[in-house]
């Protein structure tokens, strides 16, 4: 299982805020994604899934 981490700098916080996502929600999905794929634009991994609250 891959290991992911995020550096919580201003740019990353602003990015998730644009999508109405909290740090806790982000970490929950990245920590146990339902699926992953590669971004077409950045070629970075994308984690997808739902939180325990259904978001």
Secondary structure, DSSP 4 states (H G I P E B T S, - for coil): ---------HHHHHHHHHTT--HHHHHHHHHT-SEEEE-TTT--EEEE---TT--
